[in-house]
């Protein structure tokens, strides 16, 4: 399990995100309270998980796969599933891991980016990572928040590289944890074991999304 330590981080490497005057037009998304975004994402994951749990007959399960799983067919017929799939978990262990990781890592990123930028970043990372899993994965479909959550973890590591992450009760500095997670998922993606159901491609591309977003902000391209 991933979590960050309670020590206060210094976001000096990313302060200029909010440190300069902004001339962008205000949006209603900017007025959404960060806590609403934070708990709203957690709540939506819980809601869709509950829908999976009560989907017993074939028609109900087909509805869930059509609307809350990313696949080749859904990408062309229902492209929104690249995002809805990121709120979709069938197994309790899957939602527990992603939910706890989001809970521990997302808040500081949300506080720095603000509601609108965080939602754009999170949903874009979800779509990109799910599409990557559909294209590069072994099973032709993808569901789960892992790709989006890994993008948040990696962005936080870029923002505060000296922060301590706790991985399975082992404290690791962020600047080592993020590359280590990337190497682990890249290894298993290249190993390409048919029995492995983990979305390693989504993890890898999610982490790349986090780095890419950081660089775009760092050099003021976004």
Secondary structure as the mmCIF struct_conf table of DSSP 4:
data_model
#
loop_
_struct_conf.conf_type_id
_struct_conf.id
_struct_conf.beg_label_comp_id
_struct_conf.beg_label_asym_id
_struct_conf.beg_label_seq_id
_struct_conf.end_label_comp_id
_struct_conf.end_label_asym_id
_struct_conf.end_label_seq_id
STRN STRN1 UNK A 2 UNK A 4
BEND BEND1 UNK A 6 UNK A 7
HELX_LH_PP_P HELX_LH_PP_P1 UNK A 8 UNK A 9
HELX_RH_3T_P HELX_RH_3T_P1 UNK A 12 UNK A 14
TURN_TY1_P TURN_TY1_P1 UNK A 15 UNK A 15
HELX_RH_AL_P HELX_RH_AL_P1 UNK A 16 UNK A 19
BEND BEND2 UNK A 20 UNK A 20
BEND BEND3 UNK A 24 UNK A 24
HELX_LH_PP_P HELX_LH_PP_P2 UNK A 25 UNK A 26
HELX_RH_3T_P HELX_RH_3T_P2 UNK A 28 UNK A 31
BEND BEND4 UNK A 32 UNK A 32
HELX_RH_AL_P HELX_RH_AL_P2 UNK A 34 UNK A 54
BEND BEND5 UNK A 57 UNK A 57
HELX_RH_AL_P HELX_RH_AL_P3 UNK A 58 UNK A 68
BEND BEND6 UNK A 69 UNK A 69
STRN STRN2 UNK A 70 UNK A 71
HELX_RH_AL_P HELX_RH_AL_P4 UNK A 72 UNK A 77
TURN_TY1_P TURN_TY1_P2 UNK A 79 UNK A 80
HELX_RH_AL_P HELX_RH_AL_P5 UNK A 81 UNK A 84
HELX_RH_3T_P HELX_RH_3T_P3 UNK A 85 UNK A 87
BEND BEND7 UNK A 90 UNK A 91
HELX_RH_AL_P HELX_RH_AL_P6 UNK A 92 UNK A 113
HELX_RH_AL_P HELX_RH_AL_P7 UNK A 115 UNK A 136
BEND BEND8 UNK A 137 UNK A 140
STRN STRN3 UNK A 141 UNK A 142
BEND BEND9 UNK A 144 UNK A 145
HELX_RH_AL_P HELX_RH_AL_P8 UNK A 146 UNK A 159
TURN_TY1_P TURN_TY1_P3 UNK A 161 UNK A 162
BEND BEND10 UNK A 163 UNK A 163
STRN STRN4 UNK A 164 UNK A 167
TURN_TY1_P TURN_TY1_P4 UNK A 168 UNK A 169
STRN STRN5 UNK A 170 UNK A 173
HELX_RH_AL_P HELX_RH_AL_P9 UNK A 174 UNK A 191
TURN_TY1_P TURN_TY1_P5 UNK A 192 UNK A 192
TURN_TY1_P TURN_TY1_P6 UNK A 194 UNK A 195
BEND BEND11 UNK A 198 UNK A 198
HELX_RH_AL_P HELX_RH_AL_P10 UNK A 200 UNK A 218
TURN_TY1_P TURN_TY1_P7 UNK A 219 UNK A 220
#
